[in-house]
Amino acid sequence: MALAVPASAQPPVAPGDTQAQVEALADAELRSQVTAFKYVLREAVERGGQRLADWAGGIVPGVQLVFGSDPVVDAIPLPGSGVLFEVRVPEIMQTSIMLLALRQRLQPGAQPVAVPAPGRVSATGVVPADPMATLDRRTADEKYSEFVREALLDATIDGSRILAIEPGHWLTVAASGVEEPVANPLYRTSSRKLILSIKGEDLQALRAGAITRDEARARVLERRF
């Protein structure tokens, strides 16, 4: 992995170590950091899903929501620029949301609720919101998108303490929904990515206590592509 490691994050050099040995130790340390941060991002996605499940349980106690697949996180080194983490966020099985709507309608005194249109619930706005598919005035996919975004933003700030990004480089987290195979390409959804980026200088300032967590969070650049 060809990423520069800040001097403060490099392993100590023992007498007799060759340059190749030092570089190998630094590379192994960085790989370990990347692996740990990938785990932090997967946990963030699961936390967003748990928040959706808690929200759904507040509408219909006992309802069960199910991930369509497992979260997937890949790391891509960008020599001279930093590191990009690609997060593929699993969708919530649509049958779970339909069950939620049905059970809510069966409750005494419940207001009519439209069953969502066919498809899946997306984490990053991959599936456009259907104005007729409302659950507690907000669609489930909007809630899921909000919860996952918040969790990934927190992970980018808090989890980055374990990842050494040097000044002049960027930590970038790009999240999108898992694309399922579709027999008819005319019905394939158009994926949009949520992209969160922060400078290495800002992360170092946070670790040094020069800026607060809220200030660092405000410096995260957020885009959708």
DALINFEN-V172290 format. One record per backbone hydrogen bond with DSSP energy under -0.5 kcal/mol. CO is the residue of the C=O (numbers start at 1). NH is the residue of the N-H. If there is no record, write none. Layout:
BEGIN
CO	NH
CO	NH
END
This chain:
BEGIN
1	3
4	6
6	9
6	10
7	10
12	14
14	17
18	22
19	23
20	24
21	25
22	26
23	27
24	28
25	29
26	30
27	31
28	32
29	33
30	34
31	35
32	36
33	37
34	38
35	39
36	40
37	41
38	42
39	43
40	44
41	45
42	46
43	47
44	48
45	49
46	50
47	51
48	52
49	53
50	54
51	55
52	56
53	57
54	58
55	59
56	59
56	60
60	63
66	93
72	88
74	86
76	84
77	79
78	81
78	82
81	170
82	78
83	172
84	76
84	86
85	87
85	174
86	74
86	88
87	89
87	176
88	72
89	178
91	68
92	121
93	96
93	97
94	98
95	99
96	100
97	101
98	102
99	103
100	104
101	105
102	106
103	107
104	107
107	110
121	92
126	128
129	131
130	133
132	134
135	138
138	135
139	143
140	144
141	145
142	146
143	147
144	148
145	149
146	150
147	151
148	152
149	153
150	154
151	155
152	156
153	157
154	158
155	159
155	160
158	161
159	162
160	163
162	164
163	165
164	166
166	169
169	200
170	83
170	172
171	198
172	85
172	174
173	175
173	196
174	87
175	194
176	89
178	180
183	185
184	187
185	188
189	191
193	195
193	225
194	175
194	196
195	223
196	173
197	221
198	171
199	203
200	204
201	205
202	206
203	207
204	208
205	209
205	210
205	211
206	209
212	216
213	217
214	218
215	219
216	219
217	220
221	197
223	195
END
